[in-house]
Amino acid sequence: GELQTYWLDSTGETGTSTTSGESDEEDSKTGDVNSAQVTQVVAAAPAVPSADKYNRLVAWNCDILAKLLTQIVARRESRSTEPDAVAEIRKLEEQYGSNRYVLSEVQEIVRLPKFEADSQRVDPWSVQLGEEVLNQLKDYVQTLAAMYRDNPFHNFEHASHVTMSVMKLLSRIVAPDLASAPTDTEEALHDHTYGITSDPMTQFAVALSALIHDVDHPGVPNSQLIKEQTSLAAVYRNKSIAEQNSVDLAWDLLMDDAYSDLRRTIYVTKTEFLRFRQLVVNIVLATDIMDKDLGALRKGRWNRAFSEQSSDSSEDDVNRKATIVMEHLIQASDVAHTMQHWHIYRKWNQRLFKEMYEAFLQGRAEKDPSSNWYEGEKGFFDFYIIPLAKKLKDCGVFGVSSDEYLQYAVQNRKEWDLKGQELVAEMIQGFRDQGRVPEKLPAPAPEQAPASDLKVQDKTLV
């Protein structure tokens, strides 16, 4: 018969999510790595009491980012990179700081550095960032954490969970051990991974983008912000509102004078600055899977990159594939709970339901999410999650993780089919016990759609 999983709820609560950090613990259990380059940045994030969770998550994220920074510095020293004048970089910072329409910066192809053998090898473990840089990094992450609203789902813990998934996937890419591998092996693996594993800046940008991608999330989807005619919707022209706002806020914070040493560690040349900015913009905006224009751009890029006619012979082909891989990496990580163990999926599903039901009770949603949550989740798995997991596999660079993510997605879909209706009833009962369920619920919507703000356009993967 079909194998089912049961978990003992020792809290005695029904229909509520736990806050003990199971998702973090699960990632640490399955986070074994193949890449020596990334192994050192994958730290175990232990399950902790909720009272300590904030500080522990801040410390964990700081550790991840600091170790990636040491790799950036080591690579720079290995290649004897000459820094540009601070005034020239500052001019670029001011130029990009004045742009209030981040979406206009999204590019079809993000260009990564070509392979270049190091003239000398500098071990990242020998790099000392300095107390000032580490203090600024900690302050920056703490401030980012405070900029996240206290939403049930779109909160700092979610951002940390996405970061953990990103680092797990990066670590599973078969990559060269740059401290000892022969040059020809390095070059071959650079080509195999489209340059992602050979560039510490790219890895840092991916991790930071995961951490900032939902800063100041309002707890409702972009469509609701447009309907409410909010000031943010006007600023961002009703396009990728929450995502552009997150980039702007996190970027403006980083540009503060208080983080000048941190910035001079992330980039020291105009080329590094421009690549860092482009990576952050493209990766964060990739989390908006509802925008039709962005979706069409991604679909066209995938078809060009991984069609039978594509090749790795041109620089554009390689960079296009790298861009696609990074976008799918962040998209999969943004919904990583659906591709992890059942109890993790259930925990975050409950939190998302709570967030959307709270919005409904506040009059910030047209439809009662419970009316279609069960069917909507099935559609979300069938038309977004499982196809996305398959595309992770089709990218060809994530090794066993792509199989693992797909297997969990398929199993969670089966388990939801069996238990989902009961779980929805439990979640509704939780609100009913609080006396918060309206006496007369709206009739179910005639059309069935995925039950989250991470939806599917026309039932196709965007």
VOMIDO-119629 format. One record per residue: x, y, z of N, C-alpha, C, O in turn. Coordinates in steps of 0.2 Angstrom, whole numbers, plus 5000, padded with zeros to 4 digits. Example, Ala and Ser with C-alpha at 12.3 -4.5 7.8 and 13.67 -1.06 7.14 Angstrom:
506649725039506249785039506649845039507149835042/506449895035506849955036506450005039506750065040/
//
This chain:
500449945000500050005000500450065000501050065000/500150125000500550185000500750205006500450205011/501450225007501750245013501550315015501550355011/501250315021501050385024501550395030501750355033/501650465031502050485037501550515042501150555040/501750505048501350535054501850565059502350535060/501650625061502050655066501650665072501150695072/501950655078501650665084501750745086502250775086/501150775087501150845089501150855096500650845100/501750865099501850865106501650925110501650935116/501450975105501251045108500451045111500251085115/500150995108499450985110498951035106498351045108/499251075101498851125097498651095091498951045088/498051115089497751095083497751155078497451205079/497951135072497951185066498351245067498251295064/498851245071499351295071500051275070500151215070/500451325068501051305066501551305072501451345076/502051265071502551265077503051325075503151345069/503451345080503951395079504651375081505051415083/504751305081505451285084505951275079506551245080/505851295073506351295068506451225064507051215063/505951185063506051125060506351125053506751085051/506151175050506451185043507151195043507551175039/507351235048508151245048508451185050508951165047/508151145054508451085056508451035051508950995050/507951025047507950985041508450995036508850955033/508551065035509151085030509751065032510251045029/509851065039510551055042510650975041511250955040/510150935041510150865041510350845034510750795033/510050875029510150855022510650895018510750885012/511050935022511450985019512150955017512650995017/512250895017512950865015513150895008512650905004/513750905007513950945001514550904997514850855000/514550924991515050894986515650944985516150924983/515451004986515951064984516351084989516051114994/517051074989517451104994517451174995517551205000/517251214989517251284989516651304993516751364996/516051274992515551294996515451265003515051285007/515751205004515651165010515751215016515351205021/516251255016516351295022515851345023515851365029/515451355019514951405020514251375022513751415024/514151315022513551285024513651265031513951215033/513251305035513351285043512651255045512151275042/512651215050512051195053511751245057511951275061/511051255055510651305059510151265063509651235061/510351255070510051215074509351235076509151295076/508851195078508251215080508351245087508651215091/507951305088508051335094507451365097506951365093/507351375103506751405106506551465103507051505100/505951485102505751545098506051605101506151655097/506151605108506451665111507151685108507251745108/507451635106508151645104508251645096508751655093/507651625093507651615086507951675082508351665077/507751735083507951795080508651805080508951805074/508951805086509651815086510051755083510651765080/509851695084510151635081510151645073510651625070/509551665070509551665063509951725060510251715055/510051775064510451835062511151805062511551815057/511351775067512051745068512251695062512751695059/511751655061511851605055511951635048512351625045/511451685047511551725041512151765040512551765035/512451795046513051825046513651775044514051795041/513551725047514151675046514151655039514751645036/513551635036513551615029513851675024514251665020/513651735025513851795021514551805022514951825018/514851805029515551815030515951765027516451785024/515851705027516251655024516251665016516751655013/515651685013515651695006516151755005516451764999/516151805009516551865008517251845008517651875004/517451805013518151785013518351745006518951755004/517851715003518051684996518151734991518551734987/517751794992517751844987518451874988518851894983/518651894994519351924995519851874993520351904990/519851814994520351764992520451764985520951764982/519851764981519951764974520251824971520651824967/520051884974520351944972521151944973521451964969/521351924979522051924981522351874976522951884974/522051814975522351764970522551794963522951774960/522051844961522151874955522451944955522551974950/522651964961523052024961522552084958522852124954/521952084960521452134957521652204960521752214966/521752244955521852314957521152354958520752354954/521052384964520452414965520352484961520852514960/519752504959519652564956519652614962519552604968/519652684959519652734964518952734968518452724965/518952744974518352744978517852804975517252784975/518152854973517652904970517252884964516752904963/517652844960517252814954516752774956516152774953/516852724961516352684963515752714967515252704966/515952764970515452804974514952844969514352844970/515252864963514852894958514352844955513752854954/514552784954514152724952513552714957512952704956/513752714964513252694969512752744969512152734970/512952814968512452864968511952864962511352874963/512252844957511852834950511352784951510752794949/511552724954511052674954510552684960509952664960/510752724965510352734971509752784969509252784972/509852824963509352864961508752834957508252864955/508952764955508452734951507852704955508052664959/507252724954506752704958506252654954505752634956/506552624948506152574944506652514943506852514937/506752474948507152424947507052374942507552344939/506452364940506252324935506552334928506652294924/506652394927506952414921507652394920507952394914/507952364925508652344925508752264924509252244923/508152234924508152164923508452144916508252174911/508952104916509252084909509152014907509051964912/509051994901508951924899509551884901509551824902/510151914900510751874902511151914907511351974906/511351884912511851914917512551884915512651824915/513051924914513651904912514151884918514251934922/514351824918514851804923515551804920515651804914/516051804925516751804922516951744919516651694920/517351754914517651694910518051664915518351684920/518251594913518651554917519351594917519651604911/519751594922520351624923520751584928520551594934/521251554927521651514932522051564936522251614934/521951554943522351604948523051594947523351544946/523351654947524051664947524451634953524951614953/524051644958524251614965523651594969523151624968/523751544973523151524977523151554984523651544988/522651584986522551604992521951574996521351574993/522051535001521551495005521051545008521351585012/520451545007519951585010519951585018519851635021/520151525020520251515028520751565030520751575036/521251585026521751625029521551705029521951745031/520951715026520751785025520451805031519951775034/520651865034520351895040519951965037520252005035/519251965038518852015036518952075040518852135038/519152065046519252125051518652135055518052125053/518752165061518152175066517652225063517052215064/517952275060517452325057516952305052516352315052/517252265047516852235042516352185045515752185043/516552145050516052095053515552125057514952105057/515752185061515252225064514752255060514152255061/514952285054514452315049514052255046513452275045/514352205045513852145042513352125047512752115045/513552115053513052095058512552155059511952135059/512752215059512252265060511752275054511152285054/512052255048511652255042511152205042510552215040/511352145044510852085044510352095049509752085048/510552125055510052135060509552195058508952185059/509752245055509252295052508852265047508252275047/509052225042508652185038508152145041507552145039/508352115046507852065050507252115053506752095053/507452175055506952215058506552245053505952265055/506752245047506352275041505852225039505352245035/505852165041505352115039504752125044504852135050/504152125041503552125045503452065049503652015047/503052065054502852005058502251975055501751955058/502351955048501851915045501951835047502551815049/501451795047501451725048501951695043502351645045/501951705037502351675032502951715029503551695030/502751775026503351815023503651855029503551915030/504151825032504451855038505251835037505451805033/505551855042506351845042506451775043506951755040/506051735046506251665046506151625039506551585037/505651655036505551625029506151645024506451605021/506351705025506951735021507551685023507951675018/507651675029508251625031508151555029508651525027/507551535029507451465026507551465018507851415016/507351515015507551525008508351525007508551495002/508651565011509351565011509751495012510151475008/509451465017509651395018509651345012510051315010/509051355009508951315003509451334997509651284994/509551394996509951424991510651394992511051364988/510951394999511551375000511651294999512151274997/511051265001511051185000511151174993511551124991/510751204988510851194981511451214978511751174974/511751264980512451284978512951234980513351224976/512851214986513351164989513351094985513751054985/512751084982512651014979512851024971512950964968/513051084969513251084962513951054962514351074967/514151014958514750984957515251034955515251054949/515751054960516151114958516851094960516951044964/517351134957518051114958518251134965518051184968/518751104968519051124974519651164972520151144970/519451234972519951284970520551284974521051314971/520651254979521251254983521751204981522351204982/521451154977521951094976521851064969522251024966/521251074965521151044959521551064954521751124953/521751024949522151044943521751094939521151094939/522151134935521851184932521351164927520851194926/521551104923521051084918520451054921519851064918/520451034927519851004930519451064932518751064932/519751124935519351184937518951214931518451224931/519351214925519051244919518451204917517951224915/518551134917517951094915517351094919516851104916/517451104926516951114930516651184930516051194931/517051224929516751294927516251294922515751324922/516451264916516051264910515451224912514851234910/515451164916514951124917514351164921513751144920/514551204925514151244930514051314927513751354931/514251324921514051394918514451444922514251504921/514951434925515351484929515051504936515451544939/514551474938514251494944514651474950514851514954/514951414950515351394956516051424956516451414961/516251454950516951484950516951554952517451584952/516351584953516351654955516051664962515451664963/516451674967516151684974515651744974515251744978/515751794970515351854970514651834968514151854971/514551784963513951764961513551724967512951734968/513951684970513651644976513451694982512951684985/513851744983513651794988513051834986512651844990/513051854980512451884978511751844978511251874980/511851784976511251734977511051734984510451734986/511551724989511351714996511051774999510551775002/511351834997511051894999510351914996509951935000/510251894990509651904987509051864990508551884991/509251804992508751764996508651795002508051795005/509051825006508951855012508551915012508151935016/508551955007508252015006507652015002507252065002/507451954999506951954994506251974996505851994992/506051965002505451985005505452045010504952045014/505952085010506052135015505352185014505152205009/505052195020504452235020503852215017503452245015/503852145016503252115013502652135016502652125022/502152155013501552185016501052125019500552145022/501152065017500752015019500152005014499651965016/500152035009499652025003499952024997500552054996/499651994992500051994985500052064981499652104983/500452064976500452134972499752154970499652214969/499352104968498752114965498252154970497852194968/498352144976497952174981498252254982497852294983/498852254982499152324982498952364976498852424977/498852334971498652374965497952394966497752454964/497552344968496852364969496752414974496252454974/497152414980497052464985497352534983497352584986/497752534977498052594974498552624979498452684981/498952584982499452604987499952654984500052654978/500352684988500852734985501352684982501752714977/501552634985502052584982501852564975502252564971/501252544974500952524968501152584963501252564957/500952644965501152704960501852704959502052714953/502252704964502952714963503252664958503652674954/503052594958503252544954502852524948502952474945/502352574947501952564941501552504940501552474935/501352474946500952414946501252354944500952304941/501952354944502352294942502852274947503252314950/502852214949503252184954503352224960503952244962/502852244963502852304968503252284974503752314976/503052224977503452204983504152184982504552204986/504352154976504952134974505452194973505952204976/505152244969505552304968505652344975506252374976/505152344979505252384985505752344990506152384993/505752284990506252244994506952264991507452274995/507052264985507752274982507952354984508552364987/507452394983507652464985507852474992508352504994/507452444997507552455004508252425006508652455009/508352365004508952325006509552365003510052365006/509452384996510052424993510152484996510752504997/509652524998509752595001510052585007510552625009/509952535011510252515018510952505017511352535020/511152465012511852445011512252505009512852505010/511952555005512252615003512452665009512752715008/512152655014512252695020512952705022513352655021/513152765024513852775026514052725032514652705032/513652695035513852655041514052585038514352545042/513952575032514252505029514752515024514752475019/515152565024515652585019516152525019516352505013/516352505024516852455024516652385022516952345018/515952375023515652315021515652315013515752265010/515452375010515352375003516052375000516052344994/516552395003517252395000517552325000518052304997/517152285004517352215004517052174999517252124996/516352194998515952154992516252174986516352124981/516452234984516652254978517152304978517152354982/517652304974518252354974518352384967518752434966/517952354962518052384955517352404953516852374955/517352444948516652464945516352394941515752384942/516752354939516552294936516152244941515652224940/516552244947516252204952515552234954515052194956/515552294955514952334957514352314953513852304955/514452324946513952324941513752244941513152234940/514152194942513952134942513552114948513052074947/513752134953513452124960512752154959512252124961/512652214957511952244956511552214952510952194953/511852194946511452154941511152084944510552064943/511552054947511451984950510851994955510351964955/510952044960510352054965509752074962509252044963/509752114957509152134953508752074950508152064951/509152044946508851984942508651934947508051904945/508951914952508851864956508151874960507751834961/508151934963507551954967506951964963506451934965/507051994957506452004953506151934950505651924948/506651884950506451814948505951784953505551734951/505851814959505351784963504651804962504251784965/504551854957503951874955503751824950503851844944/503351774951503151724946502451744943502251704939/502151804945501551814943501551864937501051874933/502151904936502151954931502251924924502651884923/501751934920501751904913502351914909502551874905/502551984909503151994905503751964907504151934903/503851964914504451924916504451854915504951814913/503851824916503651754914503851734907504151684906/503651784902503751764895504451774894504751734890/504851814897505551824896505951764899506351734895/505751734904506051674907505851614903506351574901/505251604900505151554896505451554890505751504887/505551614887505951614880506651604881506951574877/506951624887507651614889507751544890508251514888/507351504893507351434894507351394888507851354887/506951414883506851384877507551394873507751344869/507751454873508451464869509051434873509451404869/508951424879509551404883509651324882510151294882/509051294883509051224884508751184878508551124879/508651214873508351184867508851134864509451144865/508651094859509151044856509651084852510151064851/509451144850509851184845510351224849510851244846/510251234856510751274860511451234861511451174860/511951274862512551244863512951284869512651344871/513551264871513951304875514551334872515051354875/514451344865515051364861515151444862515651464861/514551484863514651554863514551574870514251544875/514851634872514851664878514151674880513951664886/513751704876513051714877512651654879512251654884/512751594876512451534877512551514885512151494888/513251514886513451494893513051544898512851524903/513151614897512851654902512051654903511851664908/511751644897511051634897510851574902510351574905/511251514901511051454905511251474912510851454917/511751514914511951534921511351574924511151564929/511051614920510551664922509951614923509551624929/509751574919509151524920509251484926508851474930/509851454927510051414933509951454940509651434944/510151514940510151554946509351574947509151574953/508951594942508251604943507851544946507451554950/508051484943507651424945507951404952507551384956/508551424954508751414961508351454966508151424971/508251514964507951554969507251544969506851544975/506951524964506251514963506051444967505551444971/506451394966506351334970506451344977506151314982/506951384979507151394986506551434989506451434995/506251484986505651524988505051474990504651494995/505051424987504451374989504751304991504451254990/505351314994505751254996505351205001505451145001/504951235005504551195010504051145006503951095009/503851155000503451114996503851054994503651004992/504551054994505051004991505450974997505950954995/505150985003505550955009505050905012504550895010/505250885018504850835021504150865023504050925024/503750815023502950835024502850875030502450925030/503250865036503050905042503350975041503051025044/503850985037504051055035503551085030503351145031/503351055025502851075021502251095024501951155023/501951055029501351075033501451135037501051175037/502051135040502151195044502051265040501751305043/502451265035502451325031501751335027501551395026/501451285025500751285022500251325027499851365025/500351295033499851325039500051405039499551445040/500651415039500851495040500551535034500351585035/500651505028500351545023499651555023499351605021/499251495025498551495026498351555031497951595030/498751555036498551605042498651675039498251715040/499151685035499351755033498751775028498551825028/498551725023498051745019497351755022496951795019/497251715027496551715030496551775034496051805035/497051795037497151865041496951915036496551965038/497251915030497151965025496351965023496052025023/496051915023495351905021494951935027494451975025/495051925033494751945038494752025039494352055041/495352045037495452125037495152155031495252215030/494852125026494552155020495052165015494952205011/495652125015496152135010496252085005496752065002/495652045005495651985000494851984998494451985002/494751974991494051964989493751894991493151894992/494151844991493951774992494151744999494751765001/493751705002493951665007494451615005494251575001/495151615007495551565005495451495006495651455003/495051485012494851415014494451385009494351325008/494051425005493551395000493851354994493551314991/494551364993494851334988495551314989495951294985/495751314996496451294998496651224996497151214994/496151174997496351104996496451094988496951064987/495951114984496051104977496651154974497051134970/496651214977497251254975497951234976498351234971/498051194981498651174983498851114978499451104976/498351074976498451024971498651054965499151024961/498351104963498451134956499151164957499551164952/499351194962500051224963500551174962501051184959/500451114965500951064964500951044957501551034954/500451034954500351004947500651044942500951024937/500551114943500651154937501251204939501451244934/501551204945502051244946502651204950503251204947/502551174956503051144960503351094956503951084956/502951044954503250984951503650994944504150974943/503351044940503751064934504351094936504851094932/504351144941504951174943505451124946506051134944/505251074949505751024952506050994946506650974946/505650974941505950944935506350984931506850964929/506251054931506751094928507451104932507951114929/507351094938508051094942508451034940509051044939/508050974938508450924936508650934929509250914927/508250964925508450974918509051024917509451014912/509151064922509751114922510351074922510851094919/510351014925510950964924511550984929512050954928/511451024934512051044938511951034945512451044949/511351014947511151014955511250944957511150934963/511450894954511650824956511050794960510450804957/511150764965510650724969510050774972509550744973/510250834973509750874976509050884971508550884974/509250884965508650894960508150834961507550834961/508450774962508050714963507750714969507150694970/508050734974507750744981507150784981506650774984/507250844978506750894978506150874974505550884977/506250834969505650814965505350754969504650754969/505650714972505350654975504950684981504350664982/505250734985504850764990504150794988503650794991/504250834982503650864979503150814977502550834979/503350764974502850714972502550684978501950674978/502950664983502650634989502150684993501650664995/502350744994501950794997501250804993500750814996/501350804987500650804983500250744984499650754985/500550684985500150624986499850634993499250614995/500250654998500050655005499450715006499050705010/499550765002499050825003498450795000497850815002/498450754995497850734992497450694997496850694997/497850655001497550615006497250655012496750635015/497650695014497550735021497350805021497150835026/497450835015497350905014496650935016496650985020/496150895015495450925017495350925024495150975027/495650875028495650875035496050925038495850955043/496650945035497050995037496751065036496851105041/496451075031496051135030495551145035495451205038/495151095037494651095042494951115048494651155052/495551085050495851105056496151175056496051205062/496351195051496551265051496051315052496051365055/495451305049494851345049494551335057494351385059/494651275060494451275066494851315071494551335076/495451325070495851365074495651435074495651465079/495451465068495151525068494451525071494251575075/494051475070493351465073493451465081493051505084/493951435084494051435091494151505094494051515100/494451545090494551615092493951655090494051715092/493451635088492851675086492951715080492651775080/493351695076493551745070493351725064493451755059/492951675063492651645057492051685056491551675060/491951715050491251745049490651695049490751645047/490151715051489551675051489351645044489151585043/489451695040489251675033489851675028490051735027/490151625026490751625022490551635015489951615013/490951665011490751675004490751605000491151565002/490351604995490351544991491051534988491351574986/491251464987491851454983491851484977491351494973/492451504975492551534968492451484963492651424964/492151504957491951454952492551434948492551374946/493151474948493751444945494251424951494251464956/494551374950495051344954495751374953495951364947/496051404957496751424956497151414962496951394967/497851404961498351394967498251444972498151504972/498251414978498051454984498651484988498851464993/498951524984499451564987499651624983499351624977/500051674985500251724981500751704976500951744972/501051644977501551614972501151574967501151504968/500751604963500251564958500551544952501151564950/500151514948500351494941499951534936499351544937/500251564931499851594925499651544920500051504917/498951544919498651504914498951424915498951394910/499051404921499251334922499851314919499851254917/500351364918500951344915501451374919501451424922/502051334919502651364923502951424920503051424914/502951474924503251544921503951554923504251604921/
//
